[in-house]
């Protein structure tokens, strides 16, 4: 869900094995979380725990193989 309130999930459907890395940065571009998941394939769900983060807008950047996707994530206090 967006906005997130404590936690959310990122879901990927990978047709072939790919290296997966996720980086989350705040609105100023400072890293909040970095996760290297290694080689992944199939349906995957990656939890994002936001309970300790300040309210605001974050950017989730997902690197899958040679592709990059970025989405905004709104976090609001619980």
Secondary structure, 3 states (H helix, E strand, C coil): CCCECCEEEEEEEEEEEEEEEEEEEECCCCEEEEEEEEEEEEEEEEEEECCCCCCEEEEEEEEECCEEEEEEEEECCC
